[in-house]
């Protein structure tokens, strides 16, 4: 074989090899495509990020859109729950007890009440000079306060004397018993024969004060303008201690029997309680109040509540065992000079709510 023949033979061999390789590659590719799953779903592509709007391209809301928004029905919201406080107001008529003298005190809430009267019978009596004018009737607002449930007793006043804060009553006898104040049998009876100054001293000792005329009347009659502490019903002997069949005075009322010839133990007439539960606000013993007696309408800021001075006419309230039916009314006013004392005159204390 010549060199030329050998070269041609070599070229043919390479062509056959290349063709064989190409055929083999095609066969392998066909087999691979044939073996792929025919129902396979296309995999999702990754989501493209949504571009944020350009603030410069935002459109201002139109007037119609704003108006529609204003007129749209509001979304209902739950009712707000009021916040709880660490100190809640006492309920009307609530009781607290003094740590000094053991007196029960009654809570009187703030608000307006009717003070005085327009009763024509009261006007006639006043014109006759029997009491200080209690007309006209008017509405008056008072802040909340506490007032003693009972009149101050002989025992409580003696304790004040033992503490060096009080002086002896001007006399120790009652209308019927010369040893009234010193006799332990009368410990729970109202102290009498004390002046306005002595009553003030006691109330200071127990960290209270005398009630104002307005406070006393509200505690006695409530806010509805009632005639008596118990309401507008006529008197019966279980409601108050007055000059009844047991009384020896000439104007006694023999048709009634309240069980006592003169003073009675404090709290003896629960059926005569005021709307707040305060007792003995009619009958038994008259009670000093802090107020200088002046004409109505009442004004606590016109000087009548000035605690200073001497020889000042100070108010009494509540009537006594020595009085008749007319005097039981909660609006009745009486008065005397501050140094005065009597066997029908006692007191109770009050306190502001701080």
C-alpha positions in Angstrom: 0.0 0.0 0.0 1.3 3.4 -1.0 1.4 6.3 1.3 -1.4 7.9 -0.5 -3.6 4.9 0.0 -2.8 4.8 3.6 -3.7 8.4 4.2 -7.1 8.0 2.5 -7.8 4.9 4.5 -7.0 6.8 7.8 -9.4 9.7 6.8 -12.2 7.2 6.2 -11.7 5.7 9.6 -12.0 9.0 11.4 -15.2 9.9 9.6 -16.7 6.6 10.6 -15.7 7.1 14.2 -17.2 10.7 14.2 -20.4 9.5 12.6 -20.7 6.7 15.1 -20.2 9.0 18.0 -22.9 11.4 16.7 -25.4 8.5 16.1 -24.7 7.3 19.7 -25.3 10.8 21.1 -28.6 11.1 19.2 -29.7 7.6 20.5 -28.9 8.6 24.1 -30.8 11.9 23.8 -33.9 10.2 22.4 -33.8 7.6 25.2 -33.5 10.4 27.9 -36.5 12.3 26.4 -38.6 9.2 26.2 -38.0 8.4 29.9 -39.1 11.9 31.3 -42.6 12.0 33.1 -45.2 13.1 30.6 -47.7 14.8 33.1 -45.3 16.8 35.3 -46.6 20.3 36.0 -44.4 23.3 35.4 -42.8 24.6 38.6 -43.9 28.1 39.5 -41.4 30.8 39.1 -40.5 33.1 42.0 -42.9 36.0 42.4 -41.5 39.4 41.4 -41.5 42.1 44.0 -44.3 44.7 43.6 -42.7 48.1 43.5 -43.9 50.6 46.2 -45.8 53.6 44.8 -43.9 56.8 44.3 -45.1 59.3 47.0 -44.9 62.0 44.4 -47.5 60.2 42.3 -50.1 59.8 45.1 -53.4 61.6 44.4 -55.0 63.8 47.0 -58.5 62.6 48.0 -61.3 64.4 46.3 -63.9 66.5 48.3 -66.6 63.9 47.4 -64.4 61.1 48.9 -63.8 63.1 52.1 -67.6 63.9 52.4 -68.4 60.2 51.9 -66.0 59.2 54.6 -67.5 61.7 57.0 -71.0 60.4 56.4 -70.1 56.8 56.6 -71.7 54.8 59.4 -69.2 54.7 62.3 -67.9 51.3 63.4 -69.5 50.4 66.7 -67.1 50.4 69.6 -67.5 48.7 72.9 -68.7 50.9 75.8 -65.8 52.3 77.7 -65.4 50.8 81.2 -64.9 53.6 83.8 -61.6 53.3 85.6 -61.7 51.9 89.1 -60.4 54.1 91.9 -58.9 53.1 95.1 -61.4 55.2 97.1 -65.1 55.0 96.3 -67.7 57.3 97.7 -69.7 55.9 100.6 -73.3 55.1 100.0 -75.9 57.5 101.2 -76.6 56.8 104.9 -73.4 54.7 105.4 -72.1 54.5 108.9 -68.6 55.0 110.3 -67.5 54.9 114.0 -65.3 57.5 115.7 -62.2 56.0 117.3 -62.3 58.7 120.0 -65.8 58.7 121.4 -67.4 55.7 119.7 -70.1 57.8 118.0 -71.7 56.4 114.9 -71.6 59.0 112.1 -73.9 59.0 109.1 -72.8 59.9 105.6 -74.8 62.6 103.8 -74.0 62.9 100.1 -73.5 66.2 98.2 -76.4 67.8 96.4 -79.2 70.3 96.6 -82.1 70.1 99.1 -85.2 72.3 100.0 -84.5 74.5 103.1 -87.1 76.4 105.0 -90.8 76.4 104.4 -93.7 78.2 102.8 -96.2 76.7 105.2 -98.9 79.3 106.1 -99.2 77.9 109.6 -95.5 78.4 110.1 -95.8 82.0 109.0 -98.5 82.6 111.5 -96.5 81.2 114.4 -93.4 83.2 113.3 -95.4 86.4 113.1 -96.5 85.7 116.7 -92.8 85.7 117.7 -92.5 82.1 118.7 -89.5 81.2 116.5 -87.1 82.8 114.1 -88.3 83.2 110.5 -88.0 80.0 108.4 -89.4 81.5 105.3 -89.1 81.5 102.3 -88.3 78.0 101.2 -85.4 77.8 98.7 -83.0 75.2 97.2 -79.5 75.1 98.6 -76.4 73.0 97.6 -74.2 71.3 100.2 -71.0 69.3 99.9 -70.9 65.9 101.3 -70.5 65.5 105.1 -70.8 63.2 108.1 -73.2 63.9 111.0 -73.6 62.1 114.4 -76.4 59.5 114.3 -77.3 60.4 117.9 -77.0 63.4 120.3 -73.9 63.4 122.4 -74.5 61.6 125.7 -73.6 62.3 129.3 -71.0 59.5 129.3 -69.3 60.8 126.2 -69.2 64.3 127.6 -67.7 63.1 130.9 -65.0 61.3 128.9 -64.1 64.6 127.3 -63.9 66.2 130.8 -61.7 63.4 132.0 -59.4 64.1 129.0 -59.2 67.7 130.1 -60.8 69.0 126.9 -64.2 69.9 128.3 -65.6 71.8 131.3 -68.5 70.9 133.6 -72.0 71.6 132.4 -73.5 74.6 134.0 -75.8 72.4 136.0 -76.0 68.6 136.5 -79.7 68.1 137.0 -82.4 67.5 134.4 -86.0 68.7 134.7 -86.9 65.8 137.0 -83.7 64.5 138.4 -81.1 66.6 140.3 -78.3 64.0 139.7 -79.0 63.5 136.0 -75.5 64.2 134.6 -73.5 62.3 137.3 -75.8 59.3 137.7 -74.6 56.3 135.6 -78.2 55.4 135.0 -78.3 58.3 132.5 -75.1 57.5 130.7 -76.9 57.0 127.4 -79.1 60.1 127.7 -78.2 63.4 125.9 -76.0 65.8 127.8 -77.7 69.2 128.4 -76.8 72.5 130.2 -73.9 73.1 127.9 -73.2 76.4 126.1 -72.3 76.8 122.4 -68.7 77.1 123.4 -68.7 73.9 125.4 -70.4 72.1 122.5 -67.7 73.4 120.2 -65.0 72.3 122.5 -66.3 68.8 122.6 -66.6 68.5 118.8 -63.0 69.7 118.5 -61.9 67.0 121.0 -63.4 64.3 118.8 -61.9 65.9 115.7 -65.3 67.1 114.4 -67.3 70.3 114.6 -70.8 71.6 115.1 -73.1 71.2 112.0 -74.1 74.2 110.1 -77.8 75.1 110.1 -78.1 73.9 106.5 -76.3 70.6 107.2 -78.5 69.9 110.2 -81.7 70.5 108.2 -80.6 68.4 105.2 -79.6 65.5 107.6 -83.1 65.8 109.2 -85.4 66.0 106.1 -83.4 64.8 103.1 -83.9 66.4 99.7 -87.7 66.2 99.2 -88.8 69.1 101.5 -90.7 66.8 103.9 -92.3 68.3 106.9 -90.8 65.9 109.6 -87.8 63.6 109.6 -90.0 60.6 109.0 -92.0 62.2 106.2 -95.3 64.1 106.0 -97.4 61.7 108.1 -98.8 63.0 111.4 -97.0 62.4 114.7 -97.4 59.2 116.6 -95.9 58.4 120.0 -93.3 56.0 118.5 -91.6 58.8 116.4 -90.3 61.4 118.9 -90.1 62.4 122.5 -92.5 65.4 123.1 -94.5 66.8 126.0 -97.0 64.0 126.2 -99.2 62.5 129.0 -96.0 61.9 131.0 -95.0 65.6 130.8 -95.9 67.8 133.8 -96.0 71.1 131.9 -99.2 72.9 131.3 -99.3 72.5 127.5 -98.8 68.7 127.6 -100.6 66.5 125.1 -102.4 63.8 127.1 -103.5 61.9 123.9 -99.9 60.7 123.4 -97.6 58.5 125.5 -94.0 58.3 124.3 -92.8 56.6 127.5 -90.7 59.3 129.2 -91.6 62.3 131.4 -88.7 64.4 130.0 -85.4 63.3 128.4 -85.1 59.8 126.9 -82.1 57.7 126.0 -80.6 58.6 122.6 -82.0 56.5 119.7 -85.2 55.5 121.5 -87.4 56.3 118.5 -86.1 54.5 115.4 -89.5 55.0 113.6 -88.7 58.7 113.6 -85.5 58.4 111.7 -84.6 60.8 108.9 -84.2 59.6 105.3 -80.5 59.0 106.0 -81.1 57.1 109.3 -80.2 59.9 111.7 -82.1 59.7 114.9 -83.7 62.2 117.4 -83.8 65.0 114.9 -87.2 65.9 116.4 -87.9 66.1 120.1 -85.8 64.9 123.1 -83.3 67.8 123.2 -82.7 70.9 121.2 -79.3 71.0 119.5 -76.8 73.8 119.0 -75.6 74.4 115.4 -72.6 76.5 114.3 -74.6 79.2 112.5 -75.2 82.8 113.6 -79.0 83.2 113.3 -79.9 85.5 110.4 -82.7 85.8 107.9 -83.1 83.5 104.9 -82.0 82.7 102.3 -79.0 81.0 103.9 -75.5 81.8 102.6 -72.5 80.1 104.2 -70.2 82.9 102.9 -72.0 85.9 104.3 -70.4 85.8 107.7 -73.0 83.7 109.5 -70.6 80.8 109.8 -67.8 82.9 111.3 -66.7 81.0 114.4 -65.2 84.0 116.1 -66.8 86.5 118.4 -68.9 86.3 121.6 -72.4 87.2 122.6 -73.7 86.0 119.2 -77.1 84.5 118.6 -76.5 80.9 117.5 -79.1 78.6 116.1 -80.9 75.7 117.8 -82.6 72.9 115.9 -84.8 69.9 116.5 -87.2 70.9 119.3 -87.3 69.0 122.6 -89.3 66.8 125.0 -90.9 70.0 126.4 -92.4 71.1 123.1 -95.6 70.3 121.2 -96.4 69.2 117.7 -95.8 72.4 115.8 -92.1 72.4 116.9 -91.4 68.9 115.4 -91.1 70.3 111.9 -87.6 70.0 110.4 -87.6 73.6 109.3 -88.2 75.1 112.7 -85.5 77.6 113.9 -84.8 78.7 117.4 -81.8 80.6 118.9 -80.0 82.0 121.9 -76.8 83.8 122.8 -73.8 81.5 122.6 -73.2 81.5 126.4 -76.7 80.3 127.1 -77.5 76.8 128.5 -80.7 75.0 129.5 -82.2 71.7 130.6 -83.6 71.0 127.1 -80.5 72.0 125.1 -77.8 69.6 123.9 -75.9 69.0 120.6 -74.4 66.6 118.1 -71.3 67.0 115.9 -70.6 66.8 112.2 -67.5 66.5 110.0 -66.5 67.5 106.5 -65.3 64.9 104.0 -61.7 65.6 103.2 
